[in-house]
Amino acid sequence: MIKQTKEGIIINIKISPNSSKNEIITDGSIIKIKITAPPVDGKANKALIEFLSKSFKISKTSIKILKGETSKEKTILFTTSDEEKLKLLNKTFN
């Protein structure tokens, strides 16, 4: 699910740590993100933010985990006003 707010774009994802590669999979309305890092000491969260930052060319400080720090289901906020990046996010997650 993706939602546009005045702060930016909010998406709900399901993360799969310890995967063989980093990738985004959209399965109907469910967005799954596979991360190679283990879910230990916040490593998977850090790797998730780095992966999203590189994938969408958005600074790491503009990506925040709003909910789900210790859960596989997370709510992510992208705070960017760059129209091209917003279009890419919408295209990828819709």
HTML snippet that shows the backbone in 3Dmol.js (N, CA, C, O; Angstrom):
<script src="https://3Dmol.org/build/3Dmol-min.js"></script>
<div id="view" style="width:600px;height:400px;position:relative"></div>
<script>
const pdb = `
ATOM      1  N   MET A   1       0.843  -1.177   0.000  1.00  0.00           N
ATOM      2  CA  MET A   1       0.000   0.000   0.000  1.00  0.00           C
ATOM      3  C   MET A   1       0.890   1.243   0.000  1.00  0.00           C
ATOM      4  O   MET A   1       1.902   1.301   0.699  1.00  0.00           O
ATOM      5  N   ILE A   2       0.498   2.216  -0.784  1.00  0.00           N
ATOM      6  CA  ILE A   2       1.260   3.471  -0.865  1.00  0.00           C
ATOM      7  C   ILE A   2       0.299   4.634  -0.620  1.00  0.00           C
ATOM      8  O   ILE A   2      -0.827   4.651  -1.117  1.00  0.00           O
ATOM      9  N   LYS A   3       0.776   5.601   0.159  1.00  0.00           N
ATOM     10  CA  LYS A   3      -0.067   6.734   0.496  1.00  0.00           C
ATOM     11  C   LYS A   3       0.764   8.011   0.407  1.00  0.00           C
ATOM     12  O   LYS A   3       1.870   8.082   0.942  1.00  0.00           O
ATOM     13  N   GLN A   4       0.223   9.011  -0.273  1.00  0.00           N
ATOM     14  CA  GLN A   4       0.887  10.311  -0.403  1.00  0.00           C
ATOM     15  C   GLN A   4       0.399  11.207   0.728  1.00  0.00           C
ATOM     16  O   GLN A   4      -0.807  11.361   0.922  1.00  0.00           O
ATOM     17  N   THR A   5       1.332  11.804   1.481  1.00  0.00           N
ATOM     18  CA  THR A   5       0.978  12.740   2.550  1.00  0.00           C
ATOM     19  C   THR A   5       1.784  14.022   2.352  1.00  0.00           C
ATOM     20  O   THR A   5       2.615  14.111   1.448  1.00  0.00           O
ATOM     21  N   LYS A   6       1.531  15.009   3.204  1.00  0.00           N
ATOM     22  CA  LYS A   6       2.300  16.249   3.071  1.00  0.00           C
ATOM     23  C   LYS A   6       3.757  16.064   3.484  1.00  0.00           C
ATOM     24  O   LYS A   6       4.622  16.837   3.074  1.00  0.00           O
ATOM     25  N   GLU A   7       4.034  15.025   4.309  1.00  0.00           N
ATOM     26  CA  GLU A   7       5.419  14.731   4.699  1.00  0.00           C
ATOM     27  C   GLU A   7       6.174  14.011   3.593  1.00  0.00           C
ATOM     28  O   GLU A   7       7.396  14.133   3.503  1.00  0.00           O
ATOM     29  N   GLY A   8       5.471  13.262   2.748  1.00  0.00           N
ATOM     30  CA  GLY A   8       6.105  12.484   1.684  1.00  0.00           C
ATOM     31  C   GLY A   8       5.255  11.289   1.311  1.00  0.00           C
ATOM     32  O   GLY A   8       4.026  11.356   1.354  1.00  0.00           O
ATOM     33  N   ILE A   9       5.902  10.195   0.945  1.00  0.00           N
ATOM     34  CA  ILE A   9       5.203   8.980   0.551  1.00  0.00           C
ATOM     35  C   ILE A   9       5.397   7.922   1.626  1.00  0.00           C
ATOM     36  O   ILE A   9       6.514   7.676   2.081  1.00  0.00           O
ATOM     37  N   ILE A  10       4.289   7.300   2.024  1.00  0.00           N
ATOM     38  CA  ILE A  10       4.326   6.238   3.025  1.00  0.00           C
ATOM     39  C   ILE A  10       3.973   4.928   2.337  1.00  0.00           C
ATOM     40  O   ILE A  10       2.977   4.840   1.619  1.00  0.00           O
ATOM     41  N   ILE A  11       4.807   3.899   2.565  1.00  0.00           N
ATOM     42  CA  ILE A  11       4.507   2.574   2.022  1.00  0.00           C
ATOM     43  C   ILE A  11       4.559   1.541   3.142  1.00  0.00           C
ATOM     44  O   ILE A  11       5.329   1.666   4.094  1.00  0.00           O
ATOM     45  N   ASN A  12       3.730   0.533   3.006  1.00  0.00           N
ATOM     46  CA  ASN A  12       3.753  -0.604   3.930  1.00  0.00           C
ATOM     47  C   ASN A  12       4.433  -1.746   3.201  1.00  0.00           C
ATOM     48  O   ASN A  12       4.064  -2.079   2.075  1.00  0.00           O
ATOM     49  N   ILE A  13       5.412  -2.338   3.833  1.00  0.00           N
ATOM     50  CA  ILE A  13       6.162  -3.427   3.205  1.00  0.00           C
ATOM     51  C   ILE A  13       6.280  -4.612   4.145  1.00  0.00           C
ATOM     52  O   ILE A  13       6.020  -4.520   5.345  1.00  0.00           O
ATOM     53  N   LYS A  14       6.679  -5.717   3.561  1.00  0.00           N
ATOM     54  CA  LYS A  14       7.033  -6.908   4.328  1.00  0.00           C
ATOM     55  C   LYS A  14       8.481  -7.208   3.956  1.00  0.00           C
ATOM     56  O   LYS A  14       8.809  -7.318   2.774  1.00  0.00           O
ATOM     57  N   ILE A  15       9.343  -7.341   4.952  1.00  0.00           N
ATOM     58  CA  ILE A  15      10.764  -7.555   4.693  1.00  0.00           C
ATOM     59  C   ILE A  15      11.119  -9.023   4.916  1.00  0.00           C
ATOM     60  O   ILE A  15      10.598  -9.672   5.823  1.00  0.00           O
ATOM     61  N   SER A  16      12.005  -9.527   4.080  1.00  0.00           N
ATOM     62  CA  SER A  16      12.534 -10.889   4.237  1.00  0.00           C
ATOM     63  C   SER A  16      14.047 -10.796   4.390  1.00  0.00           C
ATOM     64  O   SER A  16      14.768 -10.707   3.396  1.00  0.00           O
ATOM     65  N   PRO A  17      14.537 -10.816   5.643  1.00  0.00           N
ATOM     66  CA  PRO A  17      15.985 -10.773   5.855  1.00  0.00           C
ATOM     67  C   PRO A  17      16.632 -12.110   5.507  1.00  0.00           C
ATOM     68  O   PRO A  17      15.934 -13.102   5.296  1.00  0.00           O
ATOM     69  N   ASN A  18      17.958 -12.142   5.448  1.00  0.00           N
ATOM     70  CA  ASN A  18      18.735 -13.354   5.135  1.00  0.00           C
ATOM     71  C   ASN A  18      18.418 -13.920   3.756  1.00  0.00           C
ATOM     72  O   ASN A  18      18.515 -15.130   3.552  1.00  0.00           O
ATOM     73  N   SER A  19      18.043 -13.067   2.811  1.00  0.00           N
ATOM     74  CA  SER A  19      17.744 -13.520   1.453  1.00  0.00           C
ATOM     75  C   SER A  19      19.027 -13.648   0.647  1.00  0.00           C
ATOM     76  O   SER A  19      20.085 -13.174   1.062  1.00  0.00           O
ATOM     77  N   SER A  20      18.922 -14.292  -0.506  1.00  0.00           N
ATOM     78  CA  SER A  20      20.112 -14.486  -1.336  1.00  0.00           C
ATOM     79  C   SER A  20      20.526 -13.203  -2.048  1.00  0.00           C
ATOM     80  O   SER A  20      21.697 -13.039  -2.390  1.00  0.00           O
ATOM     81  N   LYS A  21      19.567 -12.280  -2.278  1.00  0.00           N
ATOM     82  CA  LYS A  21      19.900 -10.992  -2.898  1.00  0.00           C
ATOM     83  C   LYS A  21      18.890  -9.938  -2.468  1.00  0.00           C
ATOM     84  O   LYS A  21      17.797 -10.266  -2.005  1.00  0.00           O
ATOM     85  N   ASN A  22      19.261  -8.674  -2.624  1.00  0.00           N
ATOM     86  CA  ASN A  22      18.365  -7.566  -2.321  1.00  0.00           C
ATOM     87  C   ASN A  22      17.468  -7.330  -3.522  1.00  0.00           C
ATOM     88  O   ASN A  22      17.952  -7.154  -4.640  1.00  0.00           O
ATOM     89  N   GLU A  23      16.151  -7.326  -3.293  1.00  0.00           N
ATOM     90  CA  GLU A  23      15.224  -7.049  -4.390  1.00  0.00           C
ATOM     91  C   GLU A  23      13.855  -6.661  -3.862  1.00  0.00           C
ATOM     92  O   GLU A  23      13.490  -6.957  -2.724  1.00  0.00           O
ATOM     93  N   ILE A  24      13.103  -5.978  -4.739  1.00  0.00           N
ATOM     94  CA  ILE A  24      11.736  -5.561  -4.433  1.00  0.00           C
ATOM     95  C   ILE A  24      10.798  -6.440  -5.247  1.00  0.00           C
ATOM     96  O   ILE A  24      10.972  -6.596  -6.456  1.00  0.00           O
ATOM     97  N   ILE A  25       9.802  -7.013  -4.575  1.00  0.00           N
ATOM     98  CA  ILE A  25       8.822  -7.858  -5.250  1.00  0.00           C
ATOM     99  C   ILE A  25       7.435  -7.319  -4.919  1.00  0.00           C
ATOM    100  O   ILE A  25       7.082  -7.197  -3.746  1.00  0.00           O
ATOM    101  N   THR A  26       6.645  -6.995  -5.944  1.00  0.00           N
ATOM    102  CA  THR A  26       5.268  -6.586  -5.714  1.00  0.00           C
ATOM    103  C   THR A  26       4.366  -7.753  -6.079  1.00  0.00           C
ATOM    104  O   THR A  26       4.375  -8.246  -7.207  1.00  0.00           O
ATOM    105  N   ASP A  27       3.597  -8.175  -5.106  1.00  0.00           N
ATOM    106  CA  ASP A  27       2.714  -9.330  -5.263  1.00  0.00           C
ATOM    107  C   ASP A  27       1.295  -8.855  -4.970  1.00  0.00           C
ATOM    108  O   ASP A  27       0.823  -8.929  -3.835  1.00  0.00           O
ATOM    109  N   GLY A  28       0.623  -8.366  -6.008  1.00  0.00           N
ATOM    110  CA  GLY A  28      -0.701  -7.774  -5.797  1.00  0.00           C
ATOM    111  C   GLY A  28      -0.560  -6.495  -4.998  1.00  0.00           C
ATOM    112  O   GLY A  28       0.159  -5.580  -5.400  1.00  0.00           O
ATOM    113  N   SER A  29      -1.248  -6.429  -3.862  1.00  0.00           N
ATOM    114  CA  SER A  29      -1.170  -5.221  -3.028  1.00  0.00           C
ATOM    115  C   SER A  29      -0.067  -5.326  -1.976  1.00  0.00           C
ATOM    116  O   SER A  29       0.151  -4.387  -1.210  1.00  0.00           O
ATOM    117  N   ILE A  30       0.632  -6.468  -1.936  1.00  0.00           N
ATOM    118  CA  ILE A  30       1.700  -6.669  -0.951  1.00  0.00           C
ATOM    119  C   ILE A  30       3.055  -6.341  -1.579  1.00  0.00           C
ATOM    120  O   ILE A  30       3.382  -6.823  -2.664  1.00  0.00           O
ATOM    121  N   ILE A  31       3.826  -5.525  -0.891  1.00  0.00           N
ATOM    122  CA  ILE A  31       5.174  -5.174  -1.341  1.00  0.00           C
ATOM    123  C   ILE A  31       6.149  -5.918  -0.442  1.00  0.00           C
ATOM    124  O   ILE A  31       6.183  -5.708   0.771  1.00  0.00           O
ATOM    125  N   LYS A  32       6.943  -6.792  -1.055  1.00  0.00           N
ATOM    126  CA  LYS A  32       7.947  -7.544  -0.301  1.00  0.00           C
ATOM    127  C   LYS A  32       9.322  -7.043  -0.709  1.00  0.00           C
ATOM    128  O   LYS A  32       9.584  -6.821  -1.891  1.00  0.00           O
ATOM    129  N   ILE A  33      10.186  -6.869   0.254  1.00  0.00           N
ATOM    130  CA  ILE A  33      11.555  -6.467  -0.025  1.00  0.00           C
ATOM    131  C   ILE A  33      12.479  -7.494   0.622  1.00  0.00           C
ATOM    132  O   ILE A  33      12.449  -7.717   1.832  1.00  0.00           O
ATOM    133  N   LYS A  34      13.291  -8.105  -0.218  1.00  0.00           N
ATOM    134  CA  LYS A  34      14.258  -9.087   0.272  1.00  0.00           C
ATOM    135  C   LYS A  34      15.581  -8.385   0.535  1.00  0.00           C
ATOM    136  O   LYS A  34      16.057  -7.595  -0.280  1.00  0.00           O
ATOM    137  N   ILE A  35      16.164  -8.687   1.682  1.00  0.00           N
ATOM    138  CA  ILE A  35      17.421  -8.075   2.115  1.00  0.00           C
ATOM    139  C   ILE A  35      18.380  -9.199   2.526  1.00  0.00           C
ATOM    140  O   ILE A  35      17.972 -10.159   3.180  1.00  0.00           O
ATOM    141  N   THR A  36      19.645  -9.077   2.141  1.00  0.00           N
ATOM    142  CA  THR A  36      20.629 -10.118   2.462  1.00  0.00           C
ATOM    143  C   THR A  36      21.073 -10.087   3.925  1.00  0.00           C
ATOM    144  O   THR A  36      21.546 -11.099   4.443  1.00  0.00           O
ATOM    145  N   ALA A  37      20.930  -8.965   4.588  1.00  0.00           N
ATOM    146  CA  ALA A  37      21.402  -8.820   5.975  1.00  0.00           C
ATOM    147  C   ALA A  37      20.544  -9.631   6.949  1.00  0.00           C
ATOM    148  O   ALA A  37      19.353  -9.835   6.715  1.00  0.00           O
ATOM    149  N   PRO A  38      21.155 -10.088   8.036  1.00  0.00           N
ATOM    150  CA  PRO A  38      20.394 -10.829   9.053  1.00  0.00           C
ATOM    151  C   PRO A  38      19.606  -9.866   9.956  1.00  0.00           C
ATOM    152  O   PRO A  38      19.974  -8.700  10.096  1.00  0.00           O
ATOM    153  N   PRO A  39      18.523 -10.362  10.563  1.00  0.00           N
ATOM    154  CA  PRO A  39      17.720  -9.498  11.444  1.00  0.00           C
ATOM    155  C   PRO A  39      18.314  -9.419  12.855  1.00  0.00           C
ATOM    156  O   PRO A  39      17.635  -9.717  13.838  1.00  0.00           O
ATOM    157  N   VAL A  40      19.573  -9.018  12.945  1.00  0.00           N
ATOM    158  CA  VAL A  40      20.277  -8.962  14.227  1.00  0.00           C
ATOM    159  C   VAL A  40      20.811  -7.549  14.449  1.00  0.00           C
ATOM    160  O   VAL A  40      21.430  -6.967  13.558  1.00  0.00           O
ATOM    161  N   ASP A  41      20.572  -7.007  15.625  1.00  0.00           N
ATOM    162  CA  ASP A  41      21.095  -5.685  16.009  1.00  0.00           C
ATOM    163  C   ASP A  41      20.763  -4.591  14.999  1.00  0.00           C
ATOM    164  O   ASP A  41      21.576  -3.689  14.797  1.00  0.00           O
ATOM    165  N   GLY A  42      19.605  -4.641  14.364  1.00  0.00           N
ATOM    166  CA  GLY A  42      19.186  -3.607  13.421  1.00  0.00           C
ATOM    167  C   GLY A  42      19.879  -3.646  12.071  1.00  0.00           C
ATOM    168  O   GLY A  42      19.730  -2.717  11.277  1.00  0.00           O
ATOM    169  N   LYS A  43      20.638  -4.707  11.792  1.00  0.00           N
ATOM    170  CA  LYS A  43      21.373  -4.795  10.526  1.00  0.00           C
ATOM    171  C   LYS A  43      20.434  -4.844   9.330  1.00  0.00           C
ATOM    172  O   LYS A  43      20.716  -4.231   8.301  1.00  0.00           O
ATOM    173  N   ALA A  44      19.322  -5.565   9.450  1.00  0.00           N
ATOM    174  CA  ALA A  44      18.370  -5.663   8.332  1.00  0.00           C
ATOM    175  C   ALA A  44      17.713  -4.307   8.076  1.00  0.00           C
ATOM    176  O   ALA A  44      17.510  -3.932   6.922  1.00  0.00           O
ATOM    177  N   ASN A  45      17.381  -3.575   9.127  1.00  0.00           N
ATOM    178  CA  ASN A  45      16.787  -2.238   8.958  1.00  0.00           C
ATOM    179  C   ASN A  45      17.770  -1.290   8.269  1.00  0.00           C
ATOM    180  O   ASN A  45      17.400  -0.536   7.370  1.00  0.00           O
ATOM    181  N   LYS A  46      19.023  -1.343   8.707  1.00  0.00           N
ATOM    182  CA  LYS A  46      20.054  -0.488   8.113  1.00  0.00           C
ATOM    183  C   LYS A  46      20.254  -0.852   6.637  1.00  0.00           C
ATOM    184  O   LYS A  46      20.358   0.029   5.784  1.00  0.00           O
ATOM    185  N   ALA A  47      20.306  -2.149   6.345  1.00  0.00           N
ATOM    186  CA  ALA A  47      20.483  -2.606   4.964  1.00  0.00           C
ATOM    187  C   ALA A  47      19.271  -2.235   4.112  1.00  0.00           C
ATOM    188  O   ALA A  47      19.418  -1.901   2.936  1.00  0.00           O
ATOM    189  N   LEU A  48      18.076  -2.292   4.699  1.00  0.00           N
ATOM    190  CA  LEU A  48      16.854  -1.907   3.981  1.00  0.00           C
ATOM    191  C   LEU A  48      16.924  -0.444   3.565  1.00  0.00           C
ATOM    192  O   LEU A  48      16.645  -0.112   2.413  1.00  0.00           O
ATOM    193  N   ILE A  49      17.293   0.426   4.491  1.00  0.00           N
ATOM    194  CA  ILE A  49      17.376   1.859   4.180  1.00  0.00           C
ATOM    195  C   ILE A  49      18.458   2.118   3.137  1.00  0.00           C
ATOM    196  O   ILE A  49      18.253   2.931   2.236  1.00  0.00           O
ATOM    197  N   GLU A  50      19.603   1.447   3.238  1.00  0.00           N
ATOM    198  CA  GLU A  50      20.667   1.609   2.239  1.00  0.00           C
ATOM    199  C   GLU A  50      20.201   1.137   0.864  1.00  0.00           C
ATOM    200  O   GLU A  50      20.465   1.795  -0.142  1.00  0.00           O
ATOM    201  N   PHE A  51      19.510  -0.002   0.820  1.00  0.00           N
ATOM    202  CA  PHE A  51      19.015  -0.543  -0.452  1.00  0.00           C
ATOM    203  C   PHE A  51      17.995   0.403  -1.089  1.00  0.00           C
ATOM    204  O   PHE A  51      18.069   0.678  -2.286  1.00  0.00           O
ATOM    205  N   LEU A  52      17.050   0.899  -0.296  1.00  0.00           N
ATOM    206  CA  LEU A  52      16.044   1.831  -0.828  1.00  0.00           C
ATOM    207  C   LEU A  52      16.696   3.141  -1.273  1.00  0.00           C
ATOM    208  O   LEU A  52      16.306   3.724  -2.285  1.00  0.00           O
ATOM    209  N   SER A  53      17.688   3.597  -0.509  1.00  0.00           N
ATOM    210  CA  SER A  53      18.403   4.826  -0.860  1.00  0.00           C
ATOM    211  C   SER A  53      19.095   4.701  -2.211  1.00  0.00           C
ATOM    212  O   SER A  53      19.011   5.604  -3.043  1.00  0.00           O
ATOM    213  N   LYS A  54      19.786   3.571  -2.430  1.00  0.00           N
ATOM    214  CA  LYS A  54      20.469   3.356  -3.708  1.00  0.00           C
ATOM    215  C   LYS A  54      19.485   3.127  -4.846  1.00  0.00           C
ATOM    216  O   LYS A  54      19.691   3.619  -5.955  1.00  0.00           O
ATOM    217  N   SER A  55      18.414   2.381  -4.576  1.00  0.00           N
ATOM    218  CA  SER A  55      17.438   2.051  -5.614  1.00  0.00           C
ATOM    219  C   SER A  55      16.723   3.283  -6.166  1.00  0.00           C
ATOM    220  O   SER A  55      16.475   3.379  -7.368  1.00  0.00           O
ATOM    221  N   PHE A  56      16.394   4.226  -5.278  1.00  0.00           N
ATOM    222  CA  PHE A  56      15.612   5.389  -5.691  1.00  0.00           C
ATOM    223  C   PHE A  56      16.401   6.690  -5.677  1.00  0.00           C
ATOM    224  O   PHE A  56      15.846   7.764  -5.911  1.00  0.00           O
ATOM    225  N   LYS A  57      17.715   6.588  -5.397  1.00  0.00           N
ATOM    226  CA  LYS A  57      18.594   7.763  -5.362  1.00  0.00           C
ATOM    227  C   LYS A  57      18.037   8.856  -4.439  1.00  0.00           C
ATOM    228  O   LYS A  57      17.968  10.035  -4.784  1.00  0.00           O
ATOM    229  N   ILE A  58      17.645   8.391  -3.244  1.00  0.00           N
ATOM    230  CA  ILE A  58      17.142   9.281  -2.201  1.00  0.00           C
ATOM    231  C   ILE A  58      18.101   9.145  -1.018  1.00  0.00           C
ATOM    232  O   ILE A  58      18.541   8.041  -0.697  1.00  0.00           O
ATOM    233  N   SER A  59      18.423  10.261  -0.375  1.00  0.00           N
ATOM    234  CA  SER A  59      19.368  10.192   0.742  1.00  0.00           C
ATOM    235  C   SER A  59      18.810   9.323   1.868  1.00  0.00           C
ATOM    236  O   SER A  59      17.599   9.258   2.079  1.00  0.00           O
ATOM    237  N   LYS A  60      19.718   8.658   2.587  1.00  0.00           N
ATOM    238  CA  LYS A  60      19.324   7.774   3.687  1.00  0.00           C
ATOM    239  C   LYS A  60      18.561   8.530   4.766  1.00  0.00           C
ATOM    240  O   LYS A  60      17.687   7.966   5.425  1.00  0.00           O
ATOM    241  N   THR A  61      18.891   9.806   4.948  1.00  0.00           N
ATOM    242  CA  THR A  61      18.210  10.597   5.976  1.00  0.00           C
ATOM    243  C   THR A  61      16.772  10.939   5.583  1.00  0.00           C
ATOM    244  O   THR A  61      15.989  11.380   6.425  1.00  0.00           O
ATOM    245  N   SER A  62      16.420  10.739   4.317  1.00  0.00           N
ATOM    246  CA  SER A  62      15.058  11.002   3.830  1.00  0.00           C
ATOM    247  C   SER A  62      14.183   9.758   3.865  1.00  0.00           C
ATOM    248  O   SER A  62      13.043   9.789   3.402  1.00  0.00           O
ATOM    249  N   ILE A  63      14.711   8.657   4.415  1.00  0.00           N
ATOM    250  CA  ILE A  63      13.954   7.411   4.508  1.00  0.00           C
ATOM    251  C   ILE A  63      13.888   7.026   5.983  1.00  0.00           C
ATOM    252  O   ILE A  63      14.914   6.840   6.637  1.00  0.00           O
ATOM    253  N   LYS A  64      12.653   6.908   6.497  1.00  0.00           N
ATOM    254  CA  LYS A  64      12.483   6.596   7.915  1.00  0.00           C
ATOM    255  C   LYS A  64      11.539   5.401   8.078  1.00  0.00           C
ATOM    256  O   LYS A  64      10.569   5.251   7.335  1.00  0.00           O
ATOM    257  N   ILE A  65      11.842   4.562   9.058  1.00  0.00           N
ATOM    258  CA  ILE A  65      10.942   3.479   9.426  1.00  0.00           C
ATOM    259  C   ILE A  65      10.001   4.037  10.494  1.00  0.00           C
ATOM    260  O   ILE A  65      10.418   4.303  11.621  1.00  0.00           O
ATOM    261  N   LEU A  66       8.728   4.212  10.129  1.00  0.00           N
ATOM    262  CA  LEU A  66       7.760   4.770  11.061  1.00  0.00           C
ATOM    263  C   LEU A  66       7.254   3.719  12.044  1.00  0.00           C
ATOM    264  O   LEU A  66       7.096   3.991  13.234  1.00  0.00           O
ATOM    265  N   LYS A  67       7.003   2.513  11.530  1.00  0.00           N
ATOM    266  CA  LYS A  67       6.495   1.413  12.367  1.00  0.00           C
ATOM    267  C   LYS A  67       7.195   0.130  11.966  1.00  0.00           C
ATOM    268  O   LYS A  67       7.540  -0.063  10.800  1.00  0.00           O
ATOM    269  N   GLY A  68       7.403  -0.750  12.940  1.00  0.00           N
ATOM    270  CA  GLY A  68       7.929  -2.066  12.636  1.00  0.00           C
ATOM    271  C   GLY A  68       9.424  -2.228  12.769  1.00  0.00           C
ATOM    272  O   GLY A  68      10.015  -3.049  12.067  1.00  0.00           O
ATOM    273  N   GLU A  69      10.057  -1.468  13.649  1.00  0.00           N
ATOM    274  CA  GLU A  69      11.512  -1.581  13.847  1.00  0.00           C
ATOM    275  C   GLU A  69      11.942  -3.022  14.112  1.00  0.00           C
ATOM    276  O   GLU A  69      12.995  -3.453  13.642  1.00  0.00           O
ATOM    277  N   THR A  70      11.126  -3.769  14.868  1.00  0.00           N
ATOM    278  CA  THR A  70      11.490  -5.141  15.218  1.00  0.00           C
ATOM    279  C   THR A  70      10.559  -6.169  14.576  1.00  0.00           C
ATOM    280  O   THR A  70      10.529  -7.328  14.991  1.00  0.00           O
ATOM    281  N   SER A  71       9.807  -5.746  13.571  1.00  0.00           N
ATOM    282  CA  SER A  71       8.847  -6.629  12.916  1.00  0.00           C
ATOM    283  C   SER A  71       9.208  -6.807  11.447  1.00  0.00           C
ATOM    284  O   SER A  71       9.960  -6.011  10.885  1.00  0.00           O
ATOM    285  N   LYS A  72       8.669  -7.858  10.828  1.00  0.00           N
ATOM    286  CA  LYS A  72       8.876  -8.044   9.388  1.00  0.00           C
ATOM    287  C   LYS A  72       7.980  -7.103   8.586  1.00  0.00           C
ATOM    288  O   LYS A  72       8.282  -6.783   7.437  1.00  0.00           O
ATOM    289  N   GLU A  73       6.876  -6.659   9.195  1.00  0.00           N
ATOM    290  CA  GLU A  73       5.978  -5.713   8.535  1.00  0.00           C
ATOM    291  C   GLU A  73       6.346  -4.314   8.986  1.00  0.00           C
ATOM    292  O   GLU A  73       6.359  -4.008  10.179  1.00  0.00           O
ATOM    293  N   LYS A  74       6.647  -3.465   8.003  1.00  0.00           N
ATOM    294  CA  LYS A  74       7.153  -2.128   8.307  1.00  0.00           C
ATOM    295  C   LYS A  74       6.381  -1.061   7.544  1.00  0.00           C
ATOM    296  O   LYS A  74       5.827  -1.318   6.475  1.00  0.00           O
ATOM    297  N   THR A  75       6.356   0.132   8.109  1.00  0.00           N
ATOM    298  CA  THR A  75       5.807   1.305   7.445  1.00  0.00           C
ATOM    299  C   THR A  75       6.975   2.254   7.231  1.00  0.00           C
ATOM    300  O   THR A  75       7.638   2.670   8.181  1.00  0.00           O
ATOM    301  N   ILE A  76       7.217   2.592   5.963  1.00  0.00           N
ATOM    302  CA  ILE A  76       8.368   3.417   5.584  1.00  0.00           C
ATOM    303  C   ILE A  76       7.890   4.767   5.069  1.00  0.00           C
ATOM    304  O   ILE A  76       6.916   4.841   4.319  1.00  0.00           O
ATOM    305  N   LEU A  77       8.578   5.838   5.473  1.00  0.00           N
ATOM    306  CA  LEU A  77       8.290   7.189   4.988  1.00  0.00           C
ATOM    307  C   LEU A  77       9.462   7.678   4.154  1.00  0.00           C
ATOM    308  O   LEU A  77      10.608   7.675   4.603  1.00  0.00           O
ATOM    309  N   PHE A  78       9.153   8.104   2.921  1.00  0.00           N
ATOM    310  CA  PHE A  78      10.136   8.739   2.037  1.00  0.00           C
ATOM    311  C   PHE A  78       9.818  10.224   2.040  1.00  0.00           C
ATOM    312  O   PHE A  78       8.759  10.634   1.564  1.00  0.00           O
ATOM    313  N   THR A  79      10.736  11.042   2.577  1.00  0.00           N
ATOM    314  CA  THR A  79      10.515  12.489   2.606  1.00  0.00           C
ATOM    315  C   THR A  79      11.345  13.133   1.505  1.00  0.00           C
ATOM    316  O   THR A  79      12.505  13.490   1.707  1.00  0.00           O
ATOM    317  N   THR A  80      10.735  13.272   0.349  1.00  0.00           N
ATOM    318  CA  THR A  80      11.401  13.941  -0.772  1.00  0.00           C
ATOM    319  C   THR A  80      10.379  14.781  -1.515  1.00  0.00           C
ATOM    320  O   THR A  80       9.205  14.418  -1.591  1.00  0.00           O
ATOM    321  N   SER A  81      10.819  15.889  -2.056  1.00  0.00           N
ATOM    322  CA  SER A  81       9.920  16.734  -2.842  1.00  0.00           C
ATOM    323  C   SER A  81      10.306  16.692  -4.322  1.00  0.00           C
ATOM    324  O   SER A  81       9.712  17.398  -5.138  1.00  0.00           O
ATOM    325  N   ASP A  82      11.286  15.877  -4.666  1.00  0.00           N
ATOM    326  CA  ASP A  82      11.735  15.733  -6.050  1.00  0.00           C
ATOM    327  C   ASP A  82      10.674  14.974  -6.849  1.00  0.00           C
ATOM    328  O   ASP A  82      10.418  13.799  -6.585  1.00  0.00           O
ATOM    329  N   GLU A  83      10.061  15.640  -7.819  1.00  0.00           N
ATOM    330  CA  GLU A  83       8.960  15.053  -8.597  1.00  0.00           C
ATOM    331  C   GLU A  83       9.362  13.766  -9.312  1.00  0.00           C
ATOM    332  O   GLU A  83       8.585  12.812  -9.352  1.00  0.00           O
ATOM    333  N   GLU A  84      10.568  13.732  -9.876  1.00  0.00           N
ATOM    334  CA  GLU A  84      11.016  12.533 -10.597  1.00  0.00           C
ATOM    335  C   GLU A  84      11.114  11.334  -9.654  1.00  0.00           C
ATOM    336  O   GLU A  84      10.723  10.222 -10.010  1.00  0.00           O
ATOM    337  N   LYS A  85      11.635  11.566  -8.461  1.00  0.00           N
ATOM    338  CA  LYS A  85      11.767  10.484  -7.483  1.00  0.00           C
ATOM    339  C   LYS A  85      10.402  10.038  -6.980  1.00  0.00           C
ATOM    340  O   LYS A  85      10.181   8.849  -6.749  1.00  0.00           O
ATOM    341  N   LEU A  86       9.486  10.983  -6.810  1.00  0.00           N
ATOM    342  CA  LEU A  86       8.125  10.640  -6.395  1.00  0.00           C
ATOM    343  C   LEU A  86       7.428   9.795  -7.457  1.00  0.00           C
ATOM    344  O   LEU A  86       6.729   8.834  -7.136  1.00  0.00           O
ATOM    345  N   LYS A  87       7.621  10.159  -8.721  1.00  0.00           N
ATOM    346  CA  LYS A  87       7.028   9.379  -9.822  1.00  0.00           C
ATOM    347  C   LYS A  87       7.596   7.963  -9.847  1.00  0.00           C
ATOM    348  O   LYS A  87       6.858   6.997 -10.042  1.00  0.00           O
ATOM    349  N   LEU A  88       8.899   7.843  -9.652  1.00  0.00           N
ATOM    350  CA  LEU A  88       9.538   6.521  -9.645  1.00  0.00           C
ATOM    351  C   LEU A  88       9.016   5.667  -8.483  1.00  0.00           C
ATOM    352  O   LEU A  88       8.763   4.474  -8.654  1.00  0.00           O
ATOM    353  N   LEU A  89       8.858   6.271  -7.316  1.00  0.00           N
ATOM    354  CA  LEU A  89       8.310   5.544  -6.169  1.00  0.00           C
ATOM    355  C   LEU A  89       6.891   5.067  -6.465  1.00  0.00           C
ATOM    356  O   LEU A  89       6.553   3.908  -6.225  1.00  0.00           O
ATOM    357  N   ASN A  90       6.058   5.981  -6.994  1.00  0.00           N
ATOM    358  CA  ASN A  90       4.687   5.606  -7.322  1.00  0.00           C
ATOM    359  C   ASN A  90       4.637   4.500  -8.371  1.00  0.00           C
ATOM    360  O   ASN A  90       3.836   3.571  -8.266  1.00  0.00           O
ATOM    361  N   LYS A  91       5.486   4.603  -9.369  1.00  0.00           N
ATOM    362  CA  LYS A  91       5.513   3.597 -10.436  1.00  0.00           C
ATOM    363  C   LYS A  91       5.941   2.224  -9.892  1.00  0.00           C
ATOM    364  O   LYS A  91       5.366   1.199 -10.257  1.00  0.00           O
ATOM    365  N   THR A  92       6.938   2.217  -9.031  1.00  0.00           N
ATOM    366  CA  THR A  92       7.457   0.971  -8.473  1.00  0.00           C
ATOM    367  C   THR A  92       6.474   0.300  -7.524  1.00  0.00           C
ATOM    368  O   THR A  92       6.303  -0.918  -7.563  1.00  0.00           O
ATOM    369  N   PHE A  93       5.833   1.086  -6.677  1.00  0.00           N
ATOM    370  CA  PHE A  93       5.007   0.513  -5.609  1.00  0.00           C
ATOM    371  C   PHE A  93       3.511   0.483  -5.914  1.00  0.00           C
ATOM    372  O   PHE A  93       2.734   0.008  -5.086  1.00  0.00           O
ATOM    373  N   ASN A  94       3.090   0.968  -7.058  1.00  0.00           N
ATOM    374  CA  ASN A  94       1.661   0.906  -7.407  1.00  0.00           C
ATOM    375  C   ASN A  94       1.389  -0.140  -8.445  1.00  0.00           C
ATOM    376  O   ASN A  94       0.242  -0.323  -8.851  1.00  0.00           O
TER     377      ASN A  94
END
`;
const viewer = $3Dmol.createViewer("view");
viewer.addModel(pdb, "pdb");
viewer.setStyle({}, {cartoon: {color: "spectrum"}});
viewer.zoomTo();
viewer.render();
</script>
